[in-house]
Amino acid sequence: MNTFELICLLSLVVDILLLFAFYYLYRKINVISPQKIDLLIKTIQETKILTDELQKILDKKLQLSKEIKQYLSPKQQNNNSIIDNKTKVIQLYKKGLDIQDISRHTNLTQGEVELILSIATQFKN
């Protein structure tokens, strides 16, 4: 058997296998009843409706989270400014400034400066 005959034989075998595969798929497709197809279409449509509702809920939650973030953002900045003031008070005190000068530089009252310094020295000890 030469190469050409072998290729023709393999081609014939592949063609027969493909015919059987097409016949098998054709039989499977015909097994599906129109009622099953209608049920499948209805289920897909219901899934689409539920997906749209879920997307609306997720969009609403995203908007709420953005609003919460905006609401909390100034408070966070305020906390950061308190920490910055504490650091600045300690730095100025280490430079040798007295409480009145530190109060002027930081726009804090003398009582606030004294409180920050007393807490800082307590933690240092």
Sine and cosine of phi, psi and omega as CSV:
sin_phi,cos_phi,sin_psi,cos_psi,sin_omega,cos_omega
0.00,0.00,0.82,-0.57,-0.03,-1.00
-1.00,0.03,0.06,-1.00,-0.09,-1.00
-0.89,0.45,-0.65,0.76,-0.02,-1.00
-0.89,0.46,-0.70,0.71,0.01,-1.00
-0.90,0.43,-0.60,0.80,0.01,-1.00
-0.91,0.41,-0.67,0.74,0.02,-1.00
-0.90,0.43,-0.67,0.74,0.02,-1.00
-0.89,0.45,-0.67,0.74,0.01,-1.00
-0.90,0.44,-0.70,0.71,0.04,-1.00
-0.90,0.44,-0.63,0.78,0.03,-1.00
-0.89,0.45,-0.65,0.76,0.03,-1.00
-0.90,0.43,-0.67,0.74,0.02,-1.00
-0.90,0.44,-0.70,0.72,0.02,-1.00
-0.89,0.45,-0.67,0.75,0.02,-1.00
-0.88,0.47,-0.67,0.74,0.02,-1.00
-0.90,0.44,-0.67,0.74,0.03,-1.00
-0.89,0.46,-0.65,0.76,0.04,-1.00
-0.90,0.43,-0.64,0.77,0.04,-1.00
-0.88,0.48,-0.69,0.72,0.04,-1.00
-0.90,0.44,-0.64,0.77,0.02,-1.00
-0.90,0.43,-0.69,0.73,0.04,-1.00
-0.90,0.44,-0.66,0.75,0.02,-1.00
-0.89,0.45,-0.69,0.72,0.01,-1.00
-0.87,0.49,-0.72,0.69,0.02,-1.00
-0.90,0.43,-0.62,0.78,0.03,-1.00
-0.87,0.49,-0.69,0.72,0.02,-1.00
-0.91,0.43,-0.63,0.78,0.02,-1.00
-0.91,0.42,-0.67,0.75,-0.01,-1.00
-0.91,0.42,-0.64,0.77,-0.01,-1.00
-0.95,0.32,-0.33,0.94,0.02,-1.00
-0.95,0.32,-0.51,0.86,-0.01,-1.00
-0.94,0.34,0.85,-0.52,-0.04,-1.00
-1.00,0.10,0.38,-0.93,0.05,-1.00
-0.86,0.51,-0.52,0.85,0.03,-1.00
-0.90,0.43,-0.66,0.76,0.02,-1.00
-0.91,0.40,-0.62,0.79,0.03,-1.00
-0.91,0.42,-0.70,0.72,0.03,-1.00
-0.88,0.48,-0.66,0.75,0.03,-1.00
-0.90,0.44,-0.66,0.76,0.03,-1.00
-0.89,0.45,-0.68,0.73,0.02,-1.00
-0.90,0.44,-0.68,0.73,0.01,-1.00
-0.89,0.46,-0.67,0.74,0.01,-1.00
-0.90,0.44,-0.64,0.76,0.03,-1.00
-0.90,0.43,-0.66,0.75,0.02,-1.00
-0.91,0.43,-0.67,0.74,0.04,-1.00
-0.90,0.44,-0.63,0.78,0.04,-1.00
-0.89,0.46,-0.64,0.77,0.03,-1.00
-0.89,0.45,-0.69,0.72,0.02,-1.00
-0.88,0.47,-0.72,0.69,0.00,-1.00
-0.90,0.44,-0.61,0.79,0.03,-1.00
-0.90,0.43,-0.67,0.75,0.04,-1.00
-0.89,0.46,-0.67,0.74,0.02,-1.00
-0.90,0.43,-0.66,0.75,0.03,-1.00
-0.89,0.46,-0.64,0.77,0.02,-1.00
-0.89,0.45,-0.65,0.76,0.04,-1.00
-0.88,0.47,-0.68,0.74,0.01,-1.00
-0.90,0.44,-0.69,0.72,0.00,-1.00
-0.90,0.43,-0.63,0.78,0.05,-1.00
-0.90,0.44,-0.65,0.76,0.02,-1.00
-0.90,0.43,-0.67,0.74,0.02,-1.00
-0.92,0.40,-0.61,0.80,0.05,-1.00
-0.89,0.46,-0.69,0.72,0.02,-1.00
-0.89,0.45,-0.68,0.73,0.03,-1.00
-0.89,0.46,-0.65,0.76,0.00,-1.00
-0.91,0.41,-0.58,0.82,0.06,-1.00
-0.91,0.41,-0.65,0.76,0.02,-1.00
-0.91,0.42,-0.65,0.76,0.03,-1.00
-0.90,0.44,-0.66,0.75,0.02,-1.00
-0.88,0.47,-0.68,0.74,0.03,-1.00
-0.91,0.42,-0.62,0.79,-0.01,-1.00
-0.92,0.39,-0.64,0.76,-0.04,-1.00
-0.99,0.16,-0.38,0.93,-0.08,-1.00
-0.84,0.54,-0.74,0.68,0.02,-1.00
-0.88,0.47,-0.59,0.81,0.03,-1.00
-0.91,0.42,-0.64,0.77,0.03,-1.00
-0.90,0.43,-0.67,0.74,0.03,-1.00
-0.90,0.44,-0.62,0.79,0.03,-1.00
-0.89,0.45,-0.68,0.73,0.05,-1.00
-0.88,0.48,-0.65,0.76,0.02,-1.00
-0.91,0.42,-0.62,0.78,0.00,-1.00
-0.93,0.38,-0.55,0.84,0.06,-1.00
-0.90,0.44,-0.70,0.72,0.02,-1.00
-0.90,0.43,-0.67,0.75,0.02,-1.00
-0.89,0.47,-0.68,0.73,0.03,-1.00
-0.88,0.47,-0.67,0.75,0.01,-1.00
-0.87,0.49,-0.72,0.69,0.00,-1.00
-0.89,0.46,-0.68,0.73,-0.02,-1.00
-0.91,0.42,-0.65,0.76,0.02,-1.00
-0.88,0.48,-0.71,0.70,-0.03,-1.00
-0.91,0.41,-0.66,0.75,0.02,-1.00
-0.89,0.45,-0.70,0.72,0.00,-1.00
-0.91,0.41,-0.60,0.80,0.02,-1.00
-0.91,0.42,-0.65,0.76,0.02,-1.00
-0.92,0.39,-0.44,0.90,0.04,-1.00
-0.97,0.22,-0.18,0.98,0.07,-1.00
0.97,-0.24,0.10,0.99,0.02,-1.00
-0.96,0.29,0.53,-0.85,0.05,-1.00
-1.00,0.06,0.09,-1.00,-0.11,-0.99
-0.87,0.49,-0.64,0.77,-0.01,-1.00
-0.90,0.43,-0.68,0.73,0.01,-1.00
-0.92,0.40,-0.67,0.74,0.03,-1.00
-0.88,0.47,-0.64,0.77,0.01,-1.00
-0.87,0.49,-0.67,0.74,0.02,-1.00
-0.92,0.39,-0.68,0.73,-0.04,-1.00
-0.93,0.36,-0.52,0.86,-0.10,-0.99
-0.97,-0.23,-0.09,1.00,-0.07,-1.00
0.86,0.51,0.52,0.85,0.10,-1.00
-0.95,-0.30,0.38,-0.93,0.07,-1.00
-0.96,0.27,0.31,-0.95,0.02,-1.00
-0.89,0.46,-0.57,0.82,0.03,-1.00
-0.90,0.44,-0.65,0.76,0.03,-1.00
-0.91,0.41,-0.65,0.76,0.02,-1.00
-0.89,0.45,-0.71,0.70,0.01,-1.00
-0.88,0.48,-0.66,0.75,0.01,-1.00
-0.89,0.46,-0.72,0.69,0.01,-1.00
-0.87,0.49,-0.70,0.71,-0.02,-1.00
-0.92,0.39,-0.62,0.78,-0.02,-1.00
-0.93,0.36,-0.62,0.78,0.04,-1.00
-0.92,0.39,-0.65,0.76,-0.01,-1.00
-0.90,0.44,-0.64,0.77,0.00,-1.00
-0.95,0.30,-0.52,0.85,0.05,-1.00
-0.91,0.41,-0.67,0.74,0.02,-1.00
-0.94,0.33,-0.48,0.88,0.02,-1.00
-0.94,0.33,-0.59,0.80,0.01,-1.00
-0.99,0.12,0.00,0.00,0.00,0.00
